[in-house]
Amino acid sequence: MERKVIAIVGPTCSGKTKIALDLALKINSEIISADSRQIYKLLTIGTAKPTTTELNLVKHHLIDYLLPDEHYNVSRFEIDATKIINQLHSNKKIPVIAGGSGLYIKALIDGIFDKVDSDEDYRKELLLKREKLGNAYLYDELRKVDPESASKMLPQNWKRVIRALEVLHITGQPIWQLQQKQNRNSLFVFYQFGLLWDRKTLYQNIDSRVDQMISDGFIDEVKNILKLGYSSELNSLNTVGYKEIISFLRNEIIFERAVELIKRNTRHYAKRQMTWFRKDKRIEWIDVDSHFNSDLIANIIHKKIIES
């Protein structure tokens, strides 16, 4: 018997949460979040977590799982999600994955390969350090955390040094270990469904969500996180929404500018997500319009899974 897993993917503000909820209710199953920020406690409004009502309707995994200062990466996600999938299969349930973190979903489906994709923000951070502190500084950083890889390159090979640091940051594993791994055969049969929106409508959704986040108390949420003693430099807070509000609280930008930047940067993020997901030809895309009906889309997916 096929060990089926359903994945609902797409850009931010595309309705993944609601569709996954409706689908899980139809098939009496549970949801595994593939969102690299919803995994953190306290980050609620800014990550658009499912509501308390939604969380009570269907069991969600890997939401409110860690404190903001705990480290998490794609390698841990693959291990954690695989364990949950096995548990659900043992209970005769088809797991539903929902989230927009493409690297997490790819790692779960294909395993972690020697070819790891980029973390654009982290790469920019490393390039800035190189510009300010030089090649030797980056090389020393690599030597501290991954001496084996560092021994195989020179400081002047700064692109390779940055790549090794980036891979370790993304996967939690040294690049030399990943290069020794063979591609695995998946234990599961994945059915991926993507939500395809008209760009203009999606961007309107994003603007509306940001306005709602502010109305719901997003600024107070960020103030509370910082008041509890969490550093604004944490990786969990280095994400769209939180970093702009932190800049506002530091009086680096005015409120209106912060909101404008959140909307703009979220649109850019959505565009990057779509670029990522479109590369995977296994995804079956479902057209979504302004008359969004999550129950109807959940029915379409349900029917396809039954007939598969």
Backbone torsions as a table, in degrees:
resi	resn	phi	psi	omega
1	MET	NA	135.2	179.9
2	GLU	-63.8	137.8	175.6
3	ARG	-96.2	85.6	-172.1
4	LYS	-78.0	145.8	172.1
5	VAL	-137.7	131.5	179.0
6	ILE	-103.5	133.4	176.8
7	ALA	-121.3	124.6	176.2
8	ILE	-102.9	114.0	-174.2
9	VAL	-123.9	169.9	179.6
10	GLY	147.7	176.9	-177.9
11	PRO	-73.4	168.6	175.3
12	THR	-59.0	146.3	179.7
13	CYS	68.5	22.8	-179.0
14	SER	-97.7	-4.3	177.0
15	GLY	96.6	17.2	-177.6
16	LYS	-59.8	-43.0	-176.4
17	THR	-59.8	-47.8	-176.3
18	LYS	-68.6	-41.8	179.9
19	ILE	-65.7	-43.2	178.3
20	ALA	-60.6	-39.5	179.0
21	LEU	-63.4	-49.9	-179.7
22	ASP	-61.4	-39.6	-179.4
23	LEU	-68.1	-43.5	-180.0
24	ALA	-62.1	-36.1	176.8
25	LEU	-65.7	-39.5	-178.7
26	LYS	-66.1	-37.7	-174.9
27	ILE	-103.8	8.6	178.6
28	ASN	53.9	57.4	-177.7
29	SER	-131.2	-164.1	-177.0
30	GLU	-131.6	162.8	-173.9
31	ILE	-112.8	136.5	173.3
32	ILE	-109.8	120.2	-179.6
33	SER	-77.7	131.3	174.1
34	ALA	-113.7	56.3	180.0
35	ASP	-123.3	121.1	-172.4
36	SER	-73.2	-5.4	178.8
37	ARG	-116.0	-30.6	177.7
38	GLN	-65.3	-14.7	179.2
39	ILE	-66.6	-18.9	-175.5
40	TYR	-93.8	136.2	171.9
41	LYS	-66.5	154.8	177.4
42	LEU	78.2	-27.5	177.1
43	LEU	-88.0	88.4	-170.8
44	THR	-115.0	-62.0	-177.6
45	ILE	-65.7	-44.6	-176.8
46	GLY	-69.7	-15.7	178.5
47	THR	-106.4	1.1	179.6
48	ALA	53.0	50.0	177.4
49	LYS	-63.9	156.7	172.3
50	PRO	-55.9	149.7	179.8
51	THR	-71.1	166.8	177.2
52	THR	-58.2	-40.5	178.1
53	THR	-60.4	-45.0	179.9
54	GLU	-65.2	-40.3	179.4
55	LEU	-65.8	-30.4	178.7
56	ASN	-79.2	-26.2	179.9
57	LEU	-71.7	-42.5	-177.2
58	VAL	-135.6	137.5	178.0
59	LYS	-68.7	128.7	177.5
60	HIS	-112.2	138.7	177.6
61	HIS	-109.5	150.2	176.6
62	LEU	64.4	34.3	168.9
63	ILE	-121.3	136.3	-175.4
64	ASP	54.1	46.3	-171.9
65	TYR	-97.1	-30.3	-175.1
66	LEU	-133.9	159.1	170.7
67	LEU	-79.3	156.6	-174.2
68	PRO	-58.8	-23.9	-178.0
69	ASP	-96.5	7.7	176.8
70	GLU	-89.0	141.6	-176.9
71	HIS	-85.6	139.8	178.1
72	TYR	-143.9	147.8	179.9
73	ASN	-149.7	178.2	-174.4
74	VAL	-64.1	-31.7	179.4
75	SER	-66.0	-43.1	177.6
76	ARG	-66.2	-38.9	179.2
77	PHE	-60.8	-44.4	-179.4
78	GLU	-58.4	-42.8	-179.6
79	ILE	-67.2	-48.0	-177.0
80	ASP	-64.3	-46.6	-177.4
81	ALA	-66.4	-39.1	178.8
82	THR	-62.3	-40.1	178.4
83	LYS	-62.7	-42.9	-180.0
84	ILE	-66.7	-42.3	178.2
85	ILE	-57.9	-45.6	179.2
86	ASN	-61.2	-39.8	178.7
87	GLN	-63.7	-43.2	-179.5
88	LEU	-66.8	-40.4	177.5
89	HIS	-62.8	-36.7	179.5
90	SER	-66.2	-22.1	176.4
91	ASN	-97.9	16.1	177.4
92	LYS	63.1	34.4	178.9
93	LYS	-115.1	146.1	175.7
94	ILE	-94.7	113.1	-177.7
95	PRO	-64.5	146.8	175.3
96	VAL	-116.9	117.1	176.6
97	ILE	-94.6	133.9	177.9
98	ALA	-137.6	127.2	178.0
99	GLY	166.4	164.8	-177.3
100	GLY	-110.8	6.3	178.0
101	SER	-83.4	92.1	-172.6
102	GLY	-58.0	-38.0	-178.9
103	LEU	-65.3	-37.4	177.6
104	TYR	-62.1	-47.2	-177.6
105	ILE	-66.3	-40.3	179.1
106	LYS	-63.2	-42.2	179.9
107	ALA	-64.0	-37.8	-180.0
108	LEU	-67.7	-39.8	-177.1
109	ILE	-79.5	-44.4	-172.1
110	ASP	-105.9	-9.5	-171.6
111	GLY	82.7	170.0	178.6
112	ILE	-89.0	118.9	-176.9
113	PHE	-97.7	171.6	175.5
114	ASP	-66.9	-21.4	177.7
115	LYS	-97.6	102.5	-178.2
116	VAL	-105.1	136.2	-178.8
117	ASP	-73.7	172.5	-171.8
118	SER	-88.4	152.8	167.6
119	ASP	-107.1	100.6	-170.6
120	GLU	-58.2	-43.6	-177.9
121	ASP	-66.4	-42.7	-179.3
122	TYR	-67.3	-38.7	178.7
123	ARG	-62.3	-41.7	177.3
124	LYS	-61.4	-39.0	178.4
125	GLU	-61.7	-43.4	179.5
126	LEU	-66.9	-40.0	179.3
127	LEU	-64.4	-36.0	177.8
128	LEU	-66.9	-39.9	177.2
129	LYS	-64.0	-39.6	178.1
130	ARG	-62.2	-42.9	-179.0
131	GLU	-63.2	-37.9	-176.3
132	LYS	-85.9	-37.6	-169.4
133	LEU	-116.1	-14.0	174.6
134	GLY	95.9	169.9	-177.7
135	ASN	-64.0	-38.9	-176.1
136	ALA	-62.2	-36.6	-180.0
137	TYR	-63.1	-47.2	179.8
138	LEU	-62.8	-39.8	179.9
139	TYR	-63.0	-41.2	177.9
140	ASP	-63.9	-36.9	177.4
141	GLU	-62.3	-43.6	178.7
142	LEU	-65.6	-41.0	-178.1
143	ARG	-62.4	-32.4	179.0
144	LYS	-68.1	-40.4	-172.2
145	VAL	-100.9	-22.0	-177.8
146	ASP	-148.9	70.2	-176.6
147	PRO	-60.4	-31.2	-179.3
148	GLU	-62.1	-47.7	178.8
149	SER	-68.0	-39.6	-179.1
150	ALA	-61.2	-33.6	-178.2
151	SER	-68.1	-14.6	-176.9
152	LYS	-101.1	9.4	179.6
153	MET	-147.3	167.4	-179.7
154	LEU	-109.4	154.8	-179.9
155	PRO	-54.9	-35.1	-178.5
156	GLN	-71.8	-15.2	174.4
157	ASN	-83.6	58.6	-169.1
158	TRP	-63.6	-27.9	179.0
159	LYS	-67.0	-40.4	177.7
160	ARG	-68.2	-36.7	178.4
161	VAL	-63.4	-46.7	178.9
162	ILE	-61.9	-40.9	-179.5
163	ARG	-62.8	-41.5	179.9
164	ALA	-65.0	-41.1	177.4
165	LEU	-65.0	-39.9	-178.8
166	GLU	-65.1	-45.0	-179.9
167	VAL	-62.7	-41.9	178.7
168	LEU	-63.9	-40.1	179.1
169	HIS	-63.5	-43.0	-176.1
170	ILE	-74.1	-44.5	-169.9
171	THR	-102.8	-21.0	-174.2
172	GLY	79.2	6.5	-179.0
173	GLN	-126.6	143.7	177.2
174	PRO	-62.5	148.3	-176.7
175	ILE	-63.6	-31.9	-178.6
176	TRP	-67.5	-32.0	177.5
177	GLN	-69.0	-42.5	-179.6
178	LEU	-65.3	-34.1	-179.5
179	GLN	-68.3	-19.1	179.5
180	GLN	-89.6	-12.7	-176.4
181	LYS	-79.5	148.1	175.1
182	GLN	-98.4	151.3	176.4
183	ASN	-61.9	137.6	-177.1
184	ARG	-96.5	156.3	169.3
185	ASN	-88.5	125.4	-176.1
186	SER	-62.5	142.3	177.4
187	LEU	-80.0	-13.8	-173.1
188	PHE	-122.9	165.2	173.6
189	VAL	-107.9	113.5	-175.6
190	PHE	-96.5	137.7	172.7
191	TYR	-119.2	110.7	-177.4
192	GLN	-102.3	131.6	177.2
193	PHE	-124.7	124.7	-179.7
194	GLY	-105.0	147.1	-179.3
195	LEU	-102.3	115.6	-173.6
196	LEU	-107.2	114.6	-179.4
197	TRP	-108.7	152.2	164.8
198	ASP	-61.9	133.9	-172.8
199	ARG	-59.0	-42.4	-178.5
200	LYS	-60.9	-43.8	-179.8
201	THR	-66.9	-40.8	178.3
202	LEU	-60.5	-43.8	179.9
203	TYR	-65.1	-33.9	174.9
204	GLN	-65.4	-39.7	176.6
205	ASN	-59.8	-42.2	-179.3
206	ILE	-63.2	-47.7	-179.9
207	ASP	-60.0	-42.4	-179.8
208	SER	-65.2	-40.4	179.5
209	ARG	-64.6	-42.5	180.0
210	VAL	-61.2	-44.3	177.6
211	ASP	-59.9	-40.3	179.5
212	GLN	-67.9	-38.6	177.3
213	MET	-58.9	-44.9	179.3
214	ILE	-63.2	-43.9	179.7
215	SER	-63.4	-32.9	-178.3
216	ASP	-78.6	-6.2	176.9
217	GLY	104.5	30.8	-177.9
218	PHE	-59.5	-40.4	-178.6
219	ILE	-62.5	-42.5	178.5
220	ASP	-65.4	-33.6	177.3
221	GLU	-61.6	-45.9	-179.8
222	VAL	-66.5	-42.1	177.5
223	LYS	-57.2	-43.0	-178.6
224	ASN	-64.4	-41.5	179.4
225	ILE	-60.9	-44.7	-179.9
226	LEU	-69.8	-36.5	179.2
227	LYS	-63.2	-31.1	179.1
228	LEU	-74.1	-5.0	175.6
229	GLY	100.9	5.3	178.9
230	TYR	-77.4	135.5	-177.7
231	SER	-71.1	140.7	176.5
232	SER	-69.1	-10.5	-179.4
233	GLU	-89.1	-1.9	-179.3
234	LEU	-60.1	146.2	178.3
235	ASN	-60.9	-35.0	-179.2
236	SER	-63.0	-27.6	-179.3
237	LEU	-96.5	-4.6	178.1
238	ASN	-86.4	65.1	-175.8
239	THR	-147.7	159.4	-176.6
240	VAL	-56.3	133.9	-179.4
241	GLY	102.8	-62.1	-177.3
242	TYR	-67.4	-44.4	-176.7
243	LYS	-68.6	-32.2	178.3
244	GLU	-71.3	-40.6	177.9
245	ILE	-66.9	-38.0	176.4
246	ILE	-61.3	-42.1	177.0
247	SER	-61.0	-39.0	177.2
248	PHE	-64.4	-44.2	-178.8
249	LEU	-66.4	-24.9	176.4
250	ARG	-85.3	2.6	-177.9
251	ASN	63.9	27.0	177.2
252	GLU	-83.8	-28.1	176.9
253	ILE	-140.8	158.6	178.1
254	ILE	-82.0	164.0	-175.7
255	PHE	-56.3	-48.4	-177.2
256	GLU	-59.9	-38.2	178.8
257	ARG	-67.4	-38.4	179.0
258	ALA	-61.2	-45.2	179.7
259	VAL	-64.7	-42.0	178.6
260	GLU	-60.5	-42.3	-179.4
261	LEU	-68.7	-37.7	178.2
262	ILE	-61.4	-44.4	179.6
263	LYS	-63.3	-47.2	-178.3
264	ARG	-63.2	-47.4	-177.1
265	ASN	-69.1	-30.5	175.7
266	THR	-68.8	-38.6	176.0
267	ARG	-62.6	-41.9	178.4
268	HIS	-62.9	-40.3	179.2
269	TYR	-64.0	-42.9	178.4
270	ALA	-60.8	-38.6	179.0
271	LYS	-65.0	-41.1	177.8
272	ARG	-65.6	-38.3	177.9
273	GLN	-60.8	-45.3	-178.9
274	MET	-65.4	-38.7	176.8
275	THR	-59.6	-41.9	179.1
276	TRP	-63.5	-53.7	-173.6
277	PHE	-67.2	-31.2	-179.7
278	ARG	-66.8	-19.0	178.4
279	LYS	-72.2	-20.7	-177.8
280	ASP	-93.1	103.5	-176.1
281	LYS	-73.3	-4.9	179.1
282	ARG	-82.4	-13.3	-178.2
283	ILE	-75.9	131.5	174.6
284	GLU	-95.9	118.9	-173.7
285	TRP	-90.3	139.7	177.4
286	ILE	-117.9	121.9	179.0
287	ASP	-69.1	132.2	178.9
288	VAL	-123.0	139.6	177.8
289	ASP	-123.2	-172.4	-175.1
290	SER	-65.0	-20.4	176.9
291	HIS	-90.6	60.3	-173.1
292	PHE	-62.1	126.3	179.1
293	ASN	-131.3	96.2	-174.6
294	SER	-65.2	-35.2	-179.2
295	ASP	-65.6	-40.3	178.5
296	LEU	-63.3	-44.7	179.9
297	ILE	-66.5	-39.7	177.0
298	ALA	-61.3	-37.0	177.2
299	ASN	-64.8	-40.3	178.9
300	ILE	-61.3	-46.9	-179.8
301	ILE	-65.1	-43.4	-179.5
302	HIS	-57.4	-45.5	-179.7
303	LYS	-62.3	-41.8	179.8
304	LYS	-64.8	-37.2	-179.6
305	ILE	-69.9	-41.5	179.1
306	ILE	-62.4	-40.0	-176.6
307	GLU	-81.4	-10.3	-176.6
308	SER	-75.9	NA	NA
